[in-house]
Amino acid sequence: MKANVGSVDRLLRAGVGIVLIGLALTGTIGAWGWIGLVPLATALVGVCPAYALLGVNTCSTKK
């Protein structure tokens, strides 16, 4: 798949994912915090399936 997540978007996703996982590990928000794996994974891979379905692209690519 073609990358569709830009650098700022990736940093925000990674931050949100890490915070949610950290909160889950400390028991602050319970098991729902493990949903943070999704934004963390999309940040690491650079591809968001939801963006692909919606036609969104925050990645600036050279043509």
PDB file of N, CA, C, O and CB in Angstrom:
ATOM      1  N   MET A   1       0.831  -1.182   0.000  1.00  0.00           N
ATOM      2  CA  MET A   1       0.000   0.000   0.000  1.00  0.00           C
ATOM      3  C   MET A   1       0.872   1.241   0.000  1.00  0.00           C
ATOM      4  O   MET A   1       1.999   1.236   0.495  1.00  0.00           O
ATOM      5  CB  MET A   1      -0.944   0.001   1.202  1.00  0.00           C
ATOM      6  N   LYS A   2       0.336   2.277  -0.554  1.00  0.00           N
ATOM      7  CA  LYS A   2       1.034   3.545  -0.652  1.00  0.00           C
ATOM      8  C   LYS A   2       0.890   4.338   0.656  1.00  0.00           C
ATOM      9  O   LYS A   2      -0.192   4.380   1.243  1.00  0.00           O
ATOM     10  CB  LYS A   2       0.497   4.360  -1.844  1.00  0.00           C
ATOM     11  N   ALA A   3       1.962   4.952   1.098  1.00  0.00           N
ATOM     12  CA  ALA A   3       1.940   5.737   2.339  1.00  0.00           C
ATOM     13  C   ALA A   3       0.947   6.891   2.213  1.00  0.00           C
ATOM     14  O   ALA A   3       0.936   7.599   1.206  1.00  0.00           O
ATOM     15  CB  ALA A   3       3.357   6.280   2.673  1.00  0.00           C
ATOM     16  N   ASN A   4       0.119   7.074   3.232  1.00  0.00           N
ATOM     17  CA  ASN A   4      -0.861   8.162   3.205  1.00  0.00           C
ATOM     18  C   ASN A   4      -0.901   8.933   4.526  1.00  0.00           C
ATOM     19  O   ASN A   4      -1.827   9.708   4.766  1.00  0.00           O
ATOM     20  CB  ASN A   4      -2.245   7.608   2.890  1.00  0.00           C
ATOM     21  N   VAL A   5       0.100   8.723   5.381  1.00  0.00           N
ATOM     22  CA  VAL A   5       0.171   9.417   6.670  1.00  0.00           C
ATOM     23  C   VAL A   5       1.439  10.265   6.686  1.00  0.00           C
ATOM     24  O   VAL A   5       2.548   9.743   6.568  1.00  0.00           O
ATOM     25  CB  VAL A   5       0.156   8.400   7.871  1.00  0.00           C
ATOM     26  N   GLY A   6       1.265  11.579   6.832  1.00  0.00           N
ATOM     27  CA  GLY A   6       2.393  12.499   6.828  1.00  0.00           C
ATOM     28  C   GLY A   6       3.171  12.492   8.133  1.00  0.00           C
ATOM     29  O   GLY A   6       2.782  11.832   9.096  1.00  0.00           O
ATOM     30  N   SER A   7       4.277  13.232   8.157  1.00  0.00           N
ATOM     31  CA  SER A   7       5.183  13.203   9.311  1.00  0.00           C
ATOM     32  C   SER A   7       4.554  13.788  10.573  1.00  0.00           C
ATOM     33  O   SER A   7       4.719  13.218  11.652  1.00  0.00           O
ATOM     34  CB  SER A   7       6.453  13.960   8.985  1.00  0.00           C
ATOM     35  N   VAL A   8       3.841  14.901  10.470  1.00  0.00           N
ATOM     36  CA  VAL A   8       3.197  15.489  11.646  1.00  0.00           C
ATOM     37  C   VAL A   8       2.099  14.556  12.142  1.00  0.00           C
ATOM     38  O   VAL A   8       1.951  14.346  13.346  1.00  0.00           O
ATOM     39  CB  VAL A   8       2.615  16.893  11.318  1.00  0.00           C
ATOM     40  N   ASP A   9       1.342  14.005  11.222  1.00  0.00           N
ATOM     41  CA  ASP A   9       0.282  13.058  11.555  1.00  0.00           C
ATOM     42  C   ASP A   9       0.867  11.823  12.250  1.00  0.00           C
ATOM     43  O   ASP A   9       0.288  11.312  13.209  1.00  0.00           O
ATOM     44  CB  ASP A   9      -0.493  12.646  10.281  1.00  0.00           C
ATOM     45  N   ARG A  10       1.994  11.358  11.769  1.00  0.00           N
ATOM     46  CA  ARG A  10       2.648  10.187  12.371  1.00  0.00           C
ATOM     47  C   ARG A  10       3.097  10.475  13.799  1.00  0.00           C
ATOM     48  O   ARG A  10       2.932   9.635  14.683  1.00  0.00           O
ATOM     49  CB  ARG A  10       3.853   9.752  11.523  1.00  0.00           C
ATOM     50  N   LEU A  11       3.663  11.655  14.030  1.00  0.00           N
ATOM     51  CA  LEU A  11       4.098  12.025  15.381  1.00  0.00           C
ATOM     52  C   LEU A  11       2.916  12.107  16.346  1.00  0.00           C
ATOM     53  O   LEU A  11       3.004  11.640  17.482  1.00  0.00           O
ATOM     54  CB  LEU A  11       4.840  13.364  15.350  1.00  0.00           C
ATOM     55  N   LEU A  12       1.811  12.703  15.892  1.00  0.00           N
ATOM     56  CA  LEU A  12       0.627  12.802  16.735  1.00  0.00           C
ATOM     57  C   LEU A  12       0.047  11.423  17.044  1.00  0.00           C
ATOM     58  O   LEU A  12      -0.335  11.145  18.180  1.00  0.00           O
ATOM     59  CB  LEU A  12      -0.427  13.675  16.062  1.00  0.00           C
ATOM     60  N   ARG A  13      -0.016  10.563  16.028  1.00  0.00           N
ATOM     61  CA  ARG A  13      -0.532   9.205  16.228  1.00  0.00           C
ATOM     62  C   ARG A  13       0.337   8.427  17.203  1.00  0.00           C
ATOM     63  O   ARG A  13      -0.178   7.745  18.088  1.00  0.00           O
ATOM     64  CB  ARG A  13      -0.613   8.459  14.892  1.00  0.00           C
ATOM     65  N   ALA A  14       1.654   8.527  17.044  1.00  0.00           N
ATOM     66  CA  ALA A  14       2.568   7.808  17.933  1.00  0.00           C
ATOM     67  C   ALA A  14       2.413   8.309  19.362  1.00  0.00           C
ATOM     68  O   ALA A  14       2.400   7.511  20.300  1.00  0.00           O
ATOM     69  CB  ALA A  14       4.028   7.970  17.463  1.00  0.00           C
ATOM     70  N   GLY A  15       2.296   9.611  19.537  1.00  0.00           N
ATOM     71  CA  GLY A  15       2.120  10.179  20.867  1.00  0.00           C
ATOM     72  C   GLY A  15       0.835   9.718  21.533  1.00  0.00           C
ATOM     73  O   GLY A  15       0.836   9.319  22.698  1.00  0.00           O
ATOM     74  N   VAL A  16      -0.249   9.776  20.792  1.00  0.00           N
ATOM     75  CA  VAL A  16      -1.543   9.332  21.326  1.00  0.00           C
ATOM     76  C   VAL A  16      -1.494   7.844  21.667  1.00  0.00           C
ATOM     77  O   VAL A  16      -1.984   7.427  22.717  1.00  0.00           O
ATOM     78  CB  VAL A  16      -2.679   9.614  20.311  1.00  0.00           C
ATOM     79  N   GLY A  17      -0.906   7.047  20.782  1.00  0.00           N
ATOM     80  CA  GLY A  17      -0.808   5.618  21.025  1.00  0.00           C
ATOM     81  C   GLY A  17      -0.007   5.287  22.267  1.00  0.00           C
ATOM     82  O   GLY A  17      -0.409   4.443  23.067  1.00  0.00           O
ATOM     83  N   ILE A  18       1.124   5.952  22.426  1.00  0.00           N
ATOM     84  CA  ILE A  18       1.981   5.707  23.588  1.00  0.00           C
ATOM     85  C   ILE A  18       1.281   6.129  24.880  1.00  0.00           C
ATOM     86  O   ILE A  18       1.365   5.428  25.888  1.00  0.00           O
ATOM     87  CB  ILE A  18       3.317   6.459  23.439  1.00  0.00           C
ATOM     88  N   VAL A  19       0.596   7.260  24.853  1.00  0.00           N
ATOM     89  CA  VAL A  19      -0.126   7.721  26.045  1.00  0.00           C
ATOM     90  C   VAL A  19      -1.232   6.732  26.417  1.00  0.00           C
ATOM     91  O   VAL A  19      -1.373   6.372  27.586  1.00  0.00           O
ATOM     92  CB  VAL A  19      -0.726   9.129  25.807  1.00  0.00           C
ATOM     93  N   LEU A  20      -2.011   6.294  25.437  1.00  0.00           N
ATOM     94  CA  LEU A  20      -3.095   5.349  25.727  1.00  0.00           C
ATOM     95  C   LEU A  20      -2.567   4.026  26.272  1.00  0.00           C
ATOM     96  O   LEU A  20      -3.133   3.473  27.215  1.00  0.00           O
ATOM     97  CB  LEU A  20      -3.919   5.094  24.471  1.00  0.00           C
ATOM     98  N   ILE A  21      -1.497   3.522  25.691  1.00  0.00           N
ATOM     99  CA  ILE A  21      -0.916   2.272  26.178  1.00  0.00           C
ATOM    100  C   ILE A  21      -0.358   2.454  27.587  1.00  0.00           C
ATOM    101  O   ILE A  21      -0.504   1.572  28.433  1.00  0.00           O
ATOM    102  CB  ILE A  21       0.191   1.782  25.224  1.00  0.00           C
ATOM    103  N   GLY A  22       0.272   3.579  27.835  1.00  0.00           N
ATOM    104  CA  GLY A  22       0.786   3.871  29.170  1.00  0.00           C
ATOM    105  C   GLY A  22      -0.324   3.938  30.209  1.00  0.00           C
ATOM    106  O   GLY A  22      -0.175   3.435  31.323  1.00  0.00           O
ATOM    107  N   LEU A  23      -1.434   4.562  29.838  1.00  0.00           N
ATOM    108  CA  LEU A  23      -2.573   4.628  30.754  1.00  0.00           C
ATOM    109  C   LEU A  23      -3.172   3.251  30.999  1.00  0.00           C
ATOM    110  O   LEU A  23      -3.630   2.957  32.103  1.00  0.00           O
ATOM    111  CB  LEU A  23      -3.640   5.568  30.203  1.00  0.00           C
ATOM    112  N   ALA A  24      -3.171   2.407  29.974  1.00  0.00           N
ATOM    113  CA  ALA A  24      -3.671   1.042  30.144  1.00  0.00           C
ATOM    114  C   ALA A  24      -2.748   0.242  31.055  1.00  0.00           C
ATOM    115  O   ALA A  24      -3.218  -0.535  31.886  1.00  0.00           O
ATOM    116  CB  ALA A  24      -3.810   0.342  28.781  1.00  0.00           C
ATOM    117  N   LEU A  25      -1.454   0.423  30.908  1.00  0.00           N
ATOM    118  CA  LEU A  25      -0.496  -0.307  31.735  1.00  0.00           C
ATOM    119  C   LEU A  25      -0.592   0.079  33.207  1.00  0.00           C
ATOM    120  O   LEU A  25      -0.386  -0.755  34.089  1.00  0.00           O
ATOM    121  CB  LEU A  25       0.912  -0.062  31.234  1.00  0.00           C
ATOM    122  N   THR A  26      -0.907   1.347  33.467  1.00  0.00           N
ATOM    123  CA  THR A  26      -1.023   1.796  34.850  1.00  0.00           C
ATOM    124  C   THR A  26      -2.408   1.536  35.425  1.00  0.00           C
ATOM    125  O   THR A  26      -2.631   1.750  36.616  1.00  0.00           O
ATOM    126  CB  THR A  26      -0.700   3.270  34.944  1.00  0.00           C
ATOM    127  N   GLY A  27      -3.329   1.083  34.606  1.00  0.00           N
ATOM    128  CA  GLY A  27      -4.681   0.784  35.078  1.00  0.00           C
ATOM    129  C   GLY A  27      -5.578   1.993  35.178  1.00  0.00           C
ATOM    130  O   GLY A  27      -6.662   1.907  35.755  1.00  0.00           O
ATOM    131  N   THR A  28      -5.159   3.112  34.636  1.00  0.00           N
ATOM    132  CA  THR A  28      -5.941   4.342  34.734  1.00  0.00           C
ATOM    133  C   THR A  28      -7.222   4.275  33.911  1.00  0.00           C
ATOM    134  O   THR A  28      -8.279   4.701  34.376  1.00  0.00           O
ATOM    135  CB  THR A  28      -5.107   5.525  34.286  1.00  0.00           C
ATOM    136  N   ILE A  29      -7.137   3.744  32.691  1.00  0.00           N
ATOM    137  CA  ILE A  29      -8.326   3.698  31.837  1.00  0.00           C
ATOM    138  C   ILE A  29      -8.746   2.275  31.492  1.00  0.00           C
ATOM    139  O   ILE A  29      -9.671   2.075  30.705  1.00  0.00           O
ATOM    140  CB  ILE A  29      -8.075   4.471  30.565  1.00  0.00           C
ATOM    141  N   GLY A  30      -8.091   1.315  32.059  1.00  0.00           N
ATOM    142  CA  GLY A  30      -8.494  -0.069  31.837  1.00  0.00           C
ATOM    143  C   GLY A  30      -8.059  -0.600  30.482  1.00  0.00           C
ATOM    144  O   GLY A  30      -7.137  -0.079  29.854  1.00  0.00           O
ATOM    145  N   ALA A  31      -8.738  -1.640  30.053  1.00  0.00           N
ATOM    146  CA  ALA A  31      -8.367  -2.349  28.823  1.00  0.00           C
ATOM    147  C   ALA A  31      -8.574  -1.512  27.561  1.00  0.00           C
ATOM    148  O   ALA A  31      -7.962  -1.791  26.530  1.00  0.00           O
ATOM    149  CB  ALA A  31      -9.165  -3.624  28.712  1.00  0.00           C
ATOM    150  N   TRP A  32      -9.430  -0.492  27.632  1.00  0.00           N
ATOM    151  CA  TRP A  32      -9.662   0.347  26.453  1.00  0.00           C
ATOM    152  C   TRP A  32      -8.398   1.067  25.993  1.00  0.00           C
ATOM    153  O   TRP A  32      -8.311   1.480  24.837  1.00  0.00           O
ATOM    154  CB  TRP A  32     -10.746   1.365  26.747  1.00  0.00           C
ATOM    155  N   GLY A  33      -7.447   1.219  26.857  1.00  0.00           N
ATOM    156  CA  GLY A  33      -6.202   1.882  26.500  1.00  0.00           C
ATOM    157  C   GLY A  33      -5.395   1.126  25.460  1.00  0.00           C
ATOM    158  O   GLY A  33      -4.574   1.710  24.752  1.00  0.00           O
ATOM    159  N   TRP A  34      -5.632  -0.177  25.370  1.00  0.00           N
ATOM    160  CA  TRP A  34      -4.900  -0.976  24.386  1.00  0.00           C
ATOM    161  C   TRP A  34      -5.302  -0.645  22.955  1.00  0.00           C
ATOM    162  O   TRP A  34      -4.646  -1.086  22.011  1.00  0.00           O
ATOM    163  CB  TRP A  34      -5.123  -2.450  24.647  1.00  0.00           C
ATOM    164  N   ILE A  35      -6.377   0.128  22.782  1.00  0.00           N
ATOM    165  CA  ILE A  35      -6.745   0.601  21.448  1.00  0.00           C
ATOM    166  C   ILE A  35      -5.645   1.525  20.917  1.00  0.00           C
ATOM    167  O   ILE A  35      -5.602   1.820  19.723  1.00  0.00           O
ATOM    168  CB  ILE A  35      -8.120   1.339  21.478  1.00  0.00           C
ATOM    169  N   GLY A  36      -4.760   1.979  21.804  1.00  0.00           N
ATOM    170  CA  GLY A  36      -3.619   2.800  21.408  1.00  0.00           C
ATOM    171  C   GLY A  36      -2.656   2.077  20.494  1.00  0.00           C
ATOM    172  O   GLY A  36      -1.813   2.713  19.860  1.00  0.00           O
ATOM    173  N   LEU A  37      -2.762   0.754  20.410  1.00  0.00           N
ATOM    174  CA  LEU A  37      -1.928  -0.002  19.470  1.00  0.00           C
ATOM    175  C   LEU A  37      -2.254   0.359  18.017  1.00  0.00           C
ATOM    176  O   LEU A  37      -1.383   0.304  17.148  1.00  0.00           O
ATOM    177  CB  LEU A  37      -2.116  -1.512  19.689  1.00  0.00           C
ATOM    178  N   VAL A  38      -3.498   0.725  17.764  1.00  0.00           N
ATOM    179  CA  VAL A  38      -3.904   1.052  16.386  1.00  0.00           C
ATOM    180  C   VAL A  38      -3.210   2.319  15.884  1.00  0.00           C
ATOM    181  O   VAL A  38      -2.567   2.265  14.836  1.00  0.00           O
ATOM    182  CB  VAL A  38      -5.433   1.228  16.306  1.00  0.00           C
ATOM    183  N   PRO A  39      -3.306   3.464  16.584  1.00  0.00           N
ATOM    184  CA  PRO A  39      -2.598   4.638  16.074  1.00  0.00           C
ATOM    185  C   PRO A  39      -1.083   4.456  16.090  1.00  0.00           C
ATOM    186  O   PRO A  39      -0.389   4.998  15.230  1.00  0.00           O
ATOM    187  CB  PRO A  39      -2.971   5.858  16.888  1.00  0.00           C
ATOM    188  N   LEU A  40      -0.565   3.701  17.053  1.00  0.00           N
ATOM    189  CA  LEU A  40       0.869   3.460  17.091  1.00  0.00           C
ATOM    190  C   LEU A  40       1.309   2.644  15.878  1.00  0.00           C
ATOM    191  O   LEU A  40       2.337   2.944  15.271  1.00  0.00           O
ATOM    192  CB  LEU A  40       1.257   2.741  18.388  1.00  0.00           C
ATOM    193  N   ALA A  41       0.549   1.628  15.524  1.00  0.00           N
ATOM    194  CA  ALA A  41       0.882   0.798  14.360  1.00  0.00           C
ATOM    195  C   ALA A  41       0.789   1.591  13.061  1.00  0.00           C
ATOM    196  O   ALA A  41       1.657   1.465  12.197  1.00  0.00           O
ATOM    197  CB  ALA A  41      -0.046  -0.416  14.293  1.00  0.00           C
ATOM    198  N   THR A  42      -0.253   2.406  12.916  1.00  0.00           N
ATOM    199  CA  THR A  42      -0.380   3.197  11.689  1.00  0.00           C
ATOM    200  C   THR A  42       0.719   4.247  11.593  1.00  0.00           C
ATOM    201  O   THR A  42       1.149   4.600  10.495  1.00  0.00           O
ATOM    202  CB  THR A  42      -1.754   3.872  11.628  1.00  0.00           C
ATOM    203  N   ALA A  43       1.177   4.748  12.741  1.00  0.00           N
ATOM    204  CA  ALA A  43       2.290   5.703  12.736  1.00  0.00           C
ATOM    205  C   ALA A  43       3.576   5.014  12.304  1.00  0.00           C
ATOM    206  O   ALA A  43       4.348   5.576  11.527  1.00  0.00           O
ATOM    207  CB  ALA A  43       2.469   6.341  14.129  1.00  0.00           C
ATOM    208  N   LEU A  44       3.814   3.812  12.795  1.00  0.00           N
ATOM    209  CA  LEU A  44       5.041   3.088  12.446  1.00  0.00           C
ATOM    210  C   LEU A  44       5.060   2.664  10.985  1.00  0.00           C
ATOM    211  O   LEU A  44       6.103   2.721  10.333  1.00  0.00           O
ATOM    212  CB  LEU A  44       5.199   1.865  13.331  1.00  0.00           C
ATOM    213  N   VAL A  45       3.906   2.238  10.467  1.00  0.00           N
ATOM    214  CA  VAL A  45       3.832   1.743   9.089  1.00  0.00           C
ATOM    215  C   VAL A  45       3.689   2.889   8.086  1.00  0.00           C
ATOM    216  O   VAL A  45       4.201   2.807   6.970  1.00  0.00           O
ATOM    217  CB  VAL A  45       2.658   0.771   8.940  1.00  0.00           C
ATOM    218  N   GLY A  46       2.994   3.955   8.484  1.00  0.00           N
ATOM    219  CA  GLY A  46       2.792   5.092   7.591  1.00  0.00           C
ATOM    220  C   GLY A  46       1.588   4.943   6.688  1.00  0.00           C
ATOM    221  O   GLY A  46       1.412   5.719   5.749  1.00  0.00           O
ATOM    222  N   VAL A  47       0.754   3.947   6.964  1.00  0.00           N
ATOM    223  CA  VAL A  47      -0.442   3.704   6.158  1.00  0.00           C
ATOM    224  C   VAL A  47      -1.639   3.577   7.093  1.00  0.00           C
ATOM    225  O   VAL A  47      -1.602   2.829   8.070  1.00  0.00           O
ATOM    226  CB  VAL A  47      -0.282   2.421   5.277  1.00  0.00           C
ATOM    227  N   CYS A  48      -2.703   4.321   6.779  1.00  0.00           N
ATOM    228  CA  CYS A  48      -3.935   4.246   7.549  1.00  0.00           C
ATOM    229  C   CYS A  48      -5.042   3.733   6.636  1.00  0.00           C
ATOM    230  O   CYS A  48      -5.408   4.413   5.677  1.00  0.00           O
ATOM    231  CB  CYS A  48      -4.307   5.633   8.159  1.00  0.00           C
ATOM    232  N   PRO A  49      -5.589   2.540   6.914  1.00  0.00           N
ATOM    233  CA  PRO A  49      -6.653   1.996   6.072  1.00  0.00           C
ATOM    234  C   PRO A  49      -7.887   2.904   6.015  1.00  0.00           C
ATOM    235  O   PRO A  49      -8.540   2.989   4.974  1.00  0.00           O
ATOM    236  CB  PRO A  49      -7.053   0.627   6.580  1.00  0.00           C
ATOM    237  N   ALA A  50      -8.210   3.576   7.112  1.00  0.00           N
ATOM    238  CA  ALA A  50      -9.366   4.480   7.107  1.00  0.00           C
ATOM    239  C   ALA A  50      -9.123   5.648   6.154  1.00  0.00           C
ATOM    240  O   ALA A  50     -10.035   6.070   5.442  1.00  0.00           O
ATOM    241  CB  ALA A  50      -9.656   5.005   8.535  1.00  0.00           C
ATOM    242  N   TYR A  51      -7.905   6.168   6.139  1.00  0.00           N
ATOM    243  CA  TYR A  51      -7.574   7.242   5.204  1.00  0.00           C
ATOM    244  C   TYR A  51      -7.717   6.765   3.766  1.00  0.00           C
ATOM    245  O   TYR A  51      -8.209   7.503   2.911  1.00  0.00           O
ATOM    246  CB  TYR A  51      -6.148   7.755   5.453  1.00  0.00           C
ATOM    247  N   ALA A  52      -7.292   5.543   3.496  1.00  0.00           N
ATOM    248  CA  ALA A  52      -7.397   4.998   2.141  1.00  0.00           C
ATOM    249  C   ALA A  52      -8.856   4.894   1.713  1.00  0.00           C
ATOM    250  O   ALA A  52      -9.189   5.219   0.573  1.00  0.00           O
ATOM    251  CB  ALA A  52      -6.722   3.618   2.061  1.00  0.00           C
ATOM    252  N   LEU A  53      -9.727   4.448   2.607  1.00  0.00           N
ATOM    253  CA  LEU A  53     -11.146   4.340   2.279  1.00  0.00           C
ATOM    254  C   LEU A  53     -11.791   5.702   2.040  1.00  0.00           C
ATOM    255  O   LEU A  53     -12.660   5.847   1.180  1.00  0.00           O
ATOM    256  CB  LEU A  53     -11.879   3.616   3.390  1.00  0.00           C
ATOM    257  N   LEU A  54     -11.357   6.693   2.808  1.00  0.00           N
ATOM    258  CA  LEU A  54     -11.934   8.031   2.701  1.00  0.00           C
ATOM    259  C   LEU A  54     -11.244   8.916   1.665  1.00  0.00           C
ATOM    260  O   LEU A  54     -11.722  10.011   1.369  1.00  0.00           O
ATOM    261  CB  LEU A  54     -11.883   8.704   4.036  1.00  0.00           C
ATOM    262  N   GLY A  55     -10.132   8.452   1.117  1.00  0.00           N
ATOM    263  CA  GLY A  55      -9.405   9.227   0.122  1.00  0.00           C
ATOM    264  C   GLY A  55      -8.579  10.354   0.716  1.00  0.00           C
ATOM    265  O   GLY A  55      -8.284  11.329   0.025  1.00  0.00           O
ATOM    266  N   VAL A  56      -8.200  10.242   1.977  1.00  0.00           N
ATOM    267  CA  VAL A  56      -7.414  11.266   2.652  1.00  0.00           C
ATOM    268  C   VAL A  56      -5.931  10.924   2.517  1.00  0.00           C
ATOM    269  O   VAL A  56      -5.552   9.755   2.592  1.00  0.00           O
ATOM    270  CB  VAL A  56      -7.823  11.389   4.149  1.00  0.00           C
ATOM    271  N   ASN A  57      -5.101  11.937   2.321  1.00  0.00           N
ATOM    272  CA  ASN A  57      -3.664  11.732   2.228  1.00  0.00           C
ATOM    273  C   ASN A  57      -2.968  12.935   2.864  1.00  0.00           C
ATOM    274  O   ASN A  57      -3.045  14.046   2.340  1.00  0.00           O
ATOM    275  CB  ASN A  57      -3.214  11.536   0.740  1.00  0.00           C
ATOM    276  N   THR A  58      -2.290  12.716   3.991  1.00  0.00           N
ATOM    277  CA  THR A  58      -1.566  13.792   4.645  1.00  0.00           C
ATOM    278  C   THR A  58      -0.067  13.705   4.360  1.00  0.00           C
ATOM    279  O   THR A  58       0.720  14.491   4.888  1.00  0.00           O
ATOM    280  CB  THR A  58      -1.820  13.758   6.148  1.00  0.00           C
ATOM    281  N   CYS A  59       0.314  12.759   3.534  1.00  0.00           N
ATOM    282  CA  CYS A  59       1.720  12.549   3.210  1.00  0.00           C
ATOM    283  C   CYS A  59       2.078  13.359   1.967  1.00  0.00           C
ATOM    284  O   CYS A  59       1.451  13.212   0.918  1.00  0.00           O
ATOM    285  CB  CYS A  59       2.019  11.039   2.991  1.00  0.00           C
ATOM    286  N   SER A  60       3.075  14.199   2.091  1.00  0.00           N
ATOM    287  CA  SER A  60       3.521  14.970   0.936  1.00  0.00           C
ATOM    288  C   SER A  60       4.598  14.138   0.203  1.00  0.00           C
ATOM    289  O   SER A  60       5.706  13.953   0.707  1.00  0.00           O
ATOM    290  CB  SER A  60       4.080  16.392   1.376  1.00  0.00           C
ATOM    291  N   THR A  61       4.251  13.660  -0.963  1.00  0.00           N
ATOM    292  CA  THR A  61       5.164  12.844  -1.746  1.00  0.00           C
ATOM    293  C   THR A  61       5.643  13.621  -2.953  1.00  0.00           C
ATOM    294  O   THR A  61       4.935  14.474  -3.488  1.00  0.00           O
ATOM    295  CB  THR A  61       4.496  11.537  -2.179  1.00  0.00           C
ATOM    296  N   LYS A  62       6.854  13.311  -3.372  1.00  0.00           N
ATOM    297  CA  LYS A  62       7.387  13.955  -4.572  1.00  0.00           C
ATOM    298  C   LYS A  62       6.877  13.222  -5.795  1.00  0.00           C
ATOM    299  O   LYS A  62       6.843  11.992  -5.828  1.00  0.00           O
ATOM    300  CB  LYS A  62       8.936  13.980  -4.556  1.00  0.00           C
ATOM    301  N   LYS A  63       6.483  13.986  -6.797  1.00  0.00           N
ATOM    302  CA  LYS A  63       5.962  13.381  -8.017  1.00  0.00           C
ATOM    303  C   LYS A  63       6.990  13.357  -9.101  1.00  0.00           C
ATOM    304  O   LYS A  63       6.716  12.879 -10.201  1.00  0.00           O
ATOM    305  CB  LYS A  63       4.746  14.111  -8.494  1.00  0.00           C
TER     306      LYS A  63
END
